[in-house]
Amino acid sequence: MNLAVRDIRHNVGRFALTTVGIGLLLMIVMGMGGIYRGLIYEATLLVDQVGADLWVVQGSTRGPFAEVSRIPANLEDRVRAVPGVAGARRFVSHTIQREHRGQPLRMVVQGLSWPEDKGDWVSLVAGRALRQAHYELIADRSLGLPLGEKVKLGKDTYEVVGLTRGMVGSGGDGLAFFTVSDAMAVQFDVPGEATRLERAARLVRLENLDLGRVTPLLSERVVGPANELPALAPPLVSAVLVTLQDGADPARVAATLATWPDVTIYSTQQQKDLLLSGMVDKARRQLGLFRVLLIIISAIIMALILYTLTLDKIHDIALLKLIGARNGVIIGLILQQALLMGVLGYGLAWWLGQYAFPRFPRLVVIETPDLLMLGGIVLAISMLASLLGIWKAMSVEPNKVLAA
């Protein structure tokens, strides 16, 4: 019978507890890698699915996902006139947190350029796309809003007409798709008293000007809705999404748009790179640091356990040396125990992860290359952890058994 297996039977309790501990540590290491993959997937999900060839954003900014971007909504008309452009859509994105049925409701509001974009590209698991310009929304299941649910945001009430699964923002908040006009209404909603005070302030500013004193009819205009004031800028959106014609050169179209001093142009890949090199990169480094620390801790625990197991059988090792056993037999005894501990711990980590990871609050994506890399790391730390026990075993003198 294999000496390593026989020795494990004599210390089955300690070996089993150590294996379970190693398995739990490796499960966390595996999960951290999966959380990082999930962060990448969630951060780039909308960029991939929205289907834009170019992103037109506010000049000198990095786009709506990296920072605040504000451009006039009518910019899409200018973009459509550029040769090679097949279509342009307004895009609005912002995060809100409100209260619904006594519970906090946090969502990422996405504005679709109605009627060109009704959300038909959104993968629905229930319901339908948007059919009217106002008061409808498509929500992700993570928001906990069922079909037909009425949600009051600002001064209006919206009905959930469609449901998605796995459509979340880079922060893990569920996406909610509105028309652009509704998304902007939610974003720029202010209390009625604030609106009244702003109109009164406009009137005071007008009365302090010569123009207001010589043109009293303007007083009626300034106390009305802001959208009736021609001097004010049109509504602002986060970006304009550009779809190119078949065969159009993206570089040439981007170069043409880049000559406009008020905007910055990015390709879809550049938008993804900006996302991954910003917020996601910091999360990656933090998760990577924790993974390294846990791997080091796992190696130390395995080394200490193997060392104590070696101390328990010093007499047996001395007896083996006395009867002429080769050093390879003794080294194999300790190394096989270390490898068996690592393999069983890795298997336990994978098995537990199948049940635990789907219940994590953030998406965990486990890919085969990551599993293979972690398996190689486990084999490496198993062999390294055995070195302490092997060193102790090799230092045992055969005559120690006679002294005992």
C-alpha positions in Angstrom: 0.0 0.0 0.0 1.2 3.5 -0.7 3.0 5.0 2.3 1.4 8.4 1.8 -2.1 7.0 1.9 -1.4 4.9 5.0 0.1 7.9 6.8 -3.0 10.0 5.9 -5.3 7.4 7.4 -3.4 7.8 10.7 -4.0 11.6 10.6 -7.2 11.7 8.7 -8.8 14.4 10.9 -6.0 16.9 10.6 -5.5 16.2 6.9 -9.2 16.6 6.1 -9.6 19.9 8.0 -6.5 21.3 6.3 -7.8 20.2 2.9 -11.2 21.9 3.6 -9.4 25.1 4.7 -7.2 25.1 1.6 -10.3 24.4 -0.5 -12.2 27.4 0.9 -9.2 29.6 0.4 -8.8 28.5 -3.2 -12.6 29.0 -3.8 -12.1 32.6 -2.8 -9.1 32.9 -5.1 -11.2 31.4 -7.9 -14.1 33.7 -7.1 -11.9 36.8 -7.2 -10.7 35.9 -10.6 -14.3 35.3 -11.7 -15.4 38.7 -10.2 -12.7 40.4 -12.2 -14.0 38.7 -15.4 -17.5 39.6 -14.4 -16.5 43.3 -14.0 -15.1 43.3 -17.5 -18.2 41.7 -18.9 -20.6 44.1 -17.1 -18.5 47.2 -18.0 -18.4 46.4 -21.7 -21.8 44.8 -22.1 -23.7 47.9 -23.1 -20.9 49.1 -25.4 -20.9 45.8 -27.2 -24.6 45.5 -27.6 -25.6 49.0 -28.5 -24.1 48.5 -31.9 -22.4 51.9 -32.6 -19.4 52.3 -34.8 -18.3 55.6 -33.4 -19.1 57.6 -30.3 -19.3 61.3 -30.4 -18.9 62.8 -26.9 -18.2 66.2 -25.3 -14.9 67.7 -26.4 -11.9 66.8 -24.2 -13.8 64.2 -22.2 -13.6 60.4 -22.2 -17.2 59.6 -22.9 -20.3 58.9 -20.8 -19.0 55.8 -19.0 -15.7 57.4 -17.9 -17.0 60.8 -16.8 -19.8 63.3 -17.4 -20.3 64.1 -21.1 -22.8 66.8 -22.2 -23.5 67.6 -25.9 -26.5 69.3 -27.6 -29.2 66.9 -28.7 -29.3 68.5 -32.1 -25.7 67.4 -32.8 -27.1 64.2 -34.3 -28.4 66.3 -37.2 -24.9 67.6 -37.9 -23.5 64.1 -37.7 -26.0 62.7 -40.2 -24.7 65.1 -42.8 -21.2 63.7 -42.7 -20.3 61.5 -45.7 -20.2 57.8 -44.8 -22.7 58.1 -41.9 -25.7 55.9 -42.2 -27.4 57.0 -39.0 -27.0 58.9 -35.7 -28.7 58.3 -32.4 -28.9 60.3 -29.2 -27.6 58.5 -26.1 -28.3 59.3 -22.4 -26.8 57.5 -19.5 -26.9 58.4 -15.8 -27.4 56.7 -12.4 -30.3 57.5 -10.1 -31.4 56.2 -6.7 -35.0 56.7 -5.7 -37.5 55.0 -3.3 -40.1 52.5 -4.5 -42.5 50.8 -2.3 -40.5 51.8 0.8 -37.3 50.3 -0.6 -34.3 52.0 -2.2 -34.3 51.6 -6.0 -30.9 52.3 -7.7 -30.7 52.0 -11.5 -28.7 53.1 -14.5 -31.0 55.1 -16.8 -30.3 54.6 -20.5 -32.1 56.8 -23.0 -33.0 55.3 -26.4 -33.3 57.6 -29.4 -37.0 57.1 -30.1 -38.4 56.3 -32.6 -35.2 55.2 -34.4 -34.2 53.0 -31.5 -37.0 51.2 -29.6 -34.8 48.8 -27.8 -35.3 46.0 -30.3 -31.6 45.1 -29.8 -32.0 44.5 -26.1 -32.2 40.8 -25.2 -35.6 40.5 -23.5 -36.6 37.5 -21.4 -40.2 38.8 -21.0 -42.4 41.5 -22.3 -41.7 43.7 -25.3 -39.7 46.7 -26.6 -40.9 50.3 -26.3 -44.0 51.2 -28.3 -44.6 54.8 -27.4 -42.5 57.9 -26.8 -43.4 58.3 -23.1 -44.1 56.5 -19.9 -42.6 53.1 -20.7 -39.4 51.4 -19.6 -37.5 48.1 -20.0 -35.9 47.0 -16.7 -33.4 44.4 -15.8 -34.6 41.6 -13.5 -32.0 42.6 -10.8 -34.1 45.7 -10.2 -36.9 43.6 -8.8 -39.5 45.2 -11.0 -42.1 42.8 -12.5 -43.9 43.3 -15.8 -46.7 45.9 -15.5 -45.1 47.5 -12.4 -45.7 51.3 -12.2 -42.7 53.3 -11.1 -42.9 57.0 -10.2 -39.8 58.9 -11.2 -40.0 62.7 -10.9 -43.4 64.0 -11.8 -44.3 61.1 -14.1 -45.2 57.4 -13.7 -43.6 54.8 -16.0 -44.8 51.2 -16.7 -42.4 48.2 -17.0 -43.1 46.7 -20.4 -40.0 44.5 -20.8 -37.5 42.6 -18.8 -33.9 41.7 -19.4 -31.4 39.5 -17.5 -27.8 40.4 -16.8 -28.0 43.9 -18.2 -26.1 45.8 -15.5 -23.8 48.8 -15.5 -20.1 48.8 -14.5 -21.1 49.4 -10.9 -23.4 46.4 -10.8 -26.7 48.4 -10.9 -29.4 47.2 -13.2 -30.1 49.0 -16.4 -33.4 50.6 -17.2 -34.2 51.7 -20.8 -36.3 54.7 -21.5 -36.8 57.0 -24.5 -34.3 59.8 -24.6 -37.0 62.4 -23.7 -38.1 60.4 -20.7 -34.5 59.8 -19.6 -33.8 63.5 -19.7 -37.0 64.3 -17.9 -35.9 62.0 -15.1 -32.4 63.4 -15.1 -33.3 67.1 -15.0 -36.4 66.9 -12.9 -36.5 69.5 -10.1 -39.1 70.3 -7.5 -41.9 72.7 -8.4 -40.7 75.3 -5.9 -37.2 75.3 -7.5 -38.9 75.9 -10.9 -40.9 78.8 -9.4 -37.8 80.4 -7.9 -35.8 80.1 -11.1 -38.6 81.8 -13.1 -38.7 84.6 -10.4 -35.0 85.0 -10.6 -35.2 85.3 -14.4 -37.8 88.1 -14.1 -35.6 90.0 -11.6 -32.6 89.7 -13.9 -34.7 91.0 -16.8 -36.0 93.9 -14.9 -32.5 95.0 -14.0 -31.6 95.2 -17.7 -32.5 98.1 -20.0 -33.9 95.5 -22.4 -36.5 94.5 -19.8 -37.5 98.1 -19.1 -38.0 99.0 -22.7 -39.6 95.6 -23.7 -42.2 94.8 -21.0 -43.6 91.9 -23.1 -40.5 89.9 -22.4 -41.6 89.6 -18.8 -44.4 87.2 -19.9 -41.9 85.1 -21.7 -39.2 84.7 -19.0 -41.7 83.4 -16.4 -42.8 80.6 -18.7 -41.2 77.2 -19.4 -37.5 77.2 -20.1 -38.0 75.4 -23.4 -39.9 78.4 -24.7 -36.9 80.7 -24.3 -35.0 80.7 -27.6 -31.8 82.1 -25.9 -31.3 78.9 -23.9 -29.4 76.0 -25.3 -31.2 72.9 -26.5 -31.4 69.8 -24.2 -28.1 68.1 -23.5 -27.4 64.3 -24.0 -24.5 62.1 -23.1 -23.3 61.1 -26.5 -24.3 60.6 -30.2 -23.9 57.1 -31.5 -22.9 56.8 -35.1 -23.6 53.9 -37.5 -21.6 53.9 -40.7 -22.6 52.9 -44.2 -21.5 49.6 -45.6 -18.0 50.0 -46.9 -17.4 53.4 -45.3 -13.9 54.0 -43.8 -14.2 54.5 -40.1 -10.9 56.3 -39.9 -11.9 58.8 -42.5 -15.3 59.5 -40.9 -13.7 59.8 -37.5 -11.1 62.2 -38.9 -13.9 64.4 -40.4 -15.8 64.5 -37.1 -12.6 65.2 -35.2 -12.2 68.5 -37.0 -15.2 69.8 -35.0 -13.7 71.5 -31.9 -16.6 70.9 -29.6 -16.6 67.1 -29.7 -14.3 64.1 -29.3 -14.6 60.9 -31.3 -14.0 57.4 -30.1 -14.4 54.0 -31.7 -16.2 51.2 -29.8 -12.9 49.6 -29.0 -11.5 52.9 -27.6 -14.6 53.2 -25.4 -14.0 49.7 -24.0 -10.3 50.5 -23.4 -11.2 53.6 -21.5 -13.5 51.7 -19.3 -11.0 48.9 -18.6 -8.1 51.3 -18.0 -10.1 53.3 -15.5 -12.4 52.0 -12.8 -12.0 48.4 -13.8 -8.2 48.6 -13.7 -8.2 49.6 -10.1 -10.6 46.8 -9.2 -8.4 44.4 -11.1 -5.3 45.4 -9.2 -7.0 45.2 -5.9 -8.5 41.8 -6.6 -5.1 40.6 -7.9 -3.4 41.7 -4.7 -5.9 39.8 -2.6 -5.4 36.7 -4.8 -1.7 36.8 -4.3 -2.0 37.2 -0.5 -4.5 34.2 -0.3 -2.2 32.0 -2.4 0.7 32.9 -0.1 -1.4 32.1 2.9 -2.5 28.8 1.4 1.2 27.8 0.8 2.1 28.8 4.4 -0.7 26.7 5.9 0.1 23.7 3.8 3.8 24.0 4.7 3.1 24.2 8.4 0.7 21.2 8.3 3.1 19.1 6.3 5.9 20.0 8.7 3.8 19.0 11.7 2.8 15.8 10.0 6.5 15.1 9.4 7.3 15.8 13.0 4.7 13.2 14.1 6.5 10.5 12.1 10.1 11.3 12.8 10.5 7.9 14.5 9.0 6.1 11.4 11.3 8.1 9.0 14.3 7.2 11.1 13.2 3.5 11.0 12.9 3.6 7.2 16.4 5.0 6.9 17.7 2.4 9.3 16.4 -0.5 7.2 17.9 1.1 4.1 15.0 2.9 2.5 16.1 5.3 -0.3 15.7 9.1 0.2 13.4 9.1 -2.8 10.9 7.0 -0.9 10.8 9.4 2.0 10.7 12.4 -0.3 7.8 10.8 -2.3 5.9 10.2 0.9 5.8 13.9 1.8 5.5 15.2 -1.7 2.6 12.9 -2.5 0.8 14.1 0.6 1.3 17.7 -0.4 0.0 17.1 -4.0 -2.9 15.1 -2.7 -3.8 17.9 -0.3 -3.6 20.5 -3.1 -5.6 18.4 -5.7 -8.4 17.7 -3.2 -8.5 21.3 -2.1 -8.7 22.5 -5.7 -11.5 20.0 -6.4 -13.4 21.1 -3.3 -13.0 24.8 -4.3 -14.4 24.1 -7.8 -17.3 22.0 -6.4 -18.3 24.6 -3.8 -17.9 27.4 -6.3 -20.6 25.8 -8.5 -23.1 26.5 -5.7 -21.7 29.7 -4.2 -20.8 31.8 -7.2 -24.3 32.1 -8.8 -25.5 33.6 -5.5 -22.9 36.3 -5.3 -24.3 39.9 -5.7 -21.9 40.5 -8.6 -21.5 38.4 -11.7 -18.8 35.8 -11.4 -17.4 34.5 -14.8 -15.1 31.5 -14.5 -13.2 30.7 -17.7 -11.3 27.5 -18.5 -7.9 29.3 -19.0 -8.3 30.8 -15.5 -9.1 27.3 -14.0 -6.0 25.8 -15.7 -3.8 28.6 -14.5 -5.0 28.3 -10.9 -4.5 24.5 -11.2 -0.9 25.1 -12.1 -0.5 27.5 -9.3 -1.9 24.9 -6.8 0.5 22.3 -8.0 3.4 24.7 -7.6 2.5 25.8 -4.1 1.9 22.2 -3.1 5.5 21.3 -4.1 6.9 24.4 -2.5 5.0 23.7 0.7 6.4 20.2 0.9 10.0 21.5 0.9 9.9 22.3 4.7 8.7 18.8 5.5 11.3 17.2 3.2 14.1 19.3 4.7 13.1 18.1 8.2 12.8 14.5 7.0 16.2 14.6 5.3 17.8 15.9 8.5 16.6 12.9 10.6 19.4 10.5 11.6 18.8 6.8 11.4 20.1 6.2 14.9 17.4 8.3 16.3 15.1 5.3 16.3 17.6 3.5 18.6 17.6 6.5 21.0 13.8 6.3 21.2 
